[in-house]
Amino acid sequence: MTDSQATSANPNSGKRKRLLIGLGVIVVLCSAAVFAYHELYGRFYEETDDAYVGGNLVQITPQITGTVTRIAVDDGDYVEAGQPLVWLDPADTQVAQQSAEANLARTVRQVRGLYSNVDSYKAQVASRKIDVQRAKADYQRRVTLAGKGAISREELAHAQDTLNSAQSALTSAQQQLDTNQALVDDTVIASHPDVKSAAAQLRQAFLNNARSTLVAPVSGYVARRSVQVGSRIQPGAALMAVVPLHEVWIDANFKETQLREMRIGQPVTVEADLYGDDVTYQGHVESLGVGTGSAFSLLPAQNASGNWIKIVQRLPVRIRLDDEALDKHPLRIGLSTTVTVDLHDQSGAQLTTQMPKDARFSTAVYDAPLGEADALIERIIHANGPQNASAAPAKQG
């Protein structure tokens, strides 16, 4: 190679070397930046877009058989707790309730008769005791007279027979009193077994009549209405659902490799695809699932069959959202979201160890009919009982 050729090749070699060095510097800087990002930020956050809005689907189901006569709502309507939704034909239940009311009134009067019988037999026992005392005194006098020869033995025998008859009548009256006393002993009219049985029948009939009107257990939005006017429905049939959108949550499915530092109570940021990144929701980790989706599937994987392929599993993590953002930007069941969990706080537990102190979900709309039934029963007992119906009968002296 001539000197001129070597001189022309050296500049190209130097340029290539500088490019390689620059590329290496860039790679090192990028690697350092990635490492710094991971150590300073990335390792404290876990994110997944496999997250969806969950919520309660409160099914409206009848408790009695009936024919639908009216429907007050349709899909998308907002309802308050206790608002009537569906009416069933009440003719049969009203007849049954009227029959039960008459039965309770009749039973109360019959039980009043039992208390009267006790008082009557007490009077009979008192009268028989007087007869026995009179016959005994008469017999003693005749025994004295017979000893003096003033009366015949036949008259003394008649006195003995009279005393025996009086004692037998007293014993019979006492047994009848005990028998009737056992029917009402330690009870008042309202607590008598016959009255309580009739009251229970009326209470059931009243509830069945009240259940001919189906009400909303919670406040929310109507969805999946399938009931039609004129349909003959059976207990347990799903007529519609009420969805309380102010009580929704997020079910985020994280990979098992993302759960190492995740704890209950850690703050969470949620973005819904419906609103994009313009709206963010704040919340916290409420619970970590106790099993993967495949473990609870209808046909779980049989890894022992020999055809095993390792697949990274996902575990559901429930996110409880703050109510303030939900009021401004409501979510719907099933919407897609992106969830980011802040892992800085490691004070929480992975599994809760405390039982809930109060019911998580409850409704009081079914308490009113039971109270109304009890009030009706009390009125019927008072109307058909004596003025002192609440007073216990006097004990036998």
Secondary structure, 3 states (H helix, E strand, C coil): CCHHHHHHHHHHHHHHHHHHHHHHHHHHHHHHHHHHHHHHCHHHEEEEEEEEEECCCEEECCCCCEEEEEECCCCCCEECCCCEEEEECCHHHHHHHHHHHHHHHHHHHHHHHHHHHHHHHHHHHHHHHHHHHHHHHHHHHHHHHHHHCCCCHHHHHHHHHHHHHHHHHHHHHHHHHHHHHHHHCCCCHHHCHHHHHHHHHHHHHHHHHHCCEEECCCCEEEECCCCCCCCEECCCCCCEEEECHHHCEEEEEEEHHHCCCCCCCCEEEEEECCCHHHCEEEEEEEEECCCCCCCCCCCCCCHHHCCCCCCCCEEEEEEEECHHHHHHCCCCCCCEEEEEEECCCCCCCCCCCCCCCCCCCCCCCCHHHHHHHHHHHHHHHHHHCCCCCCCCCCCCC
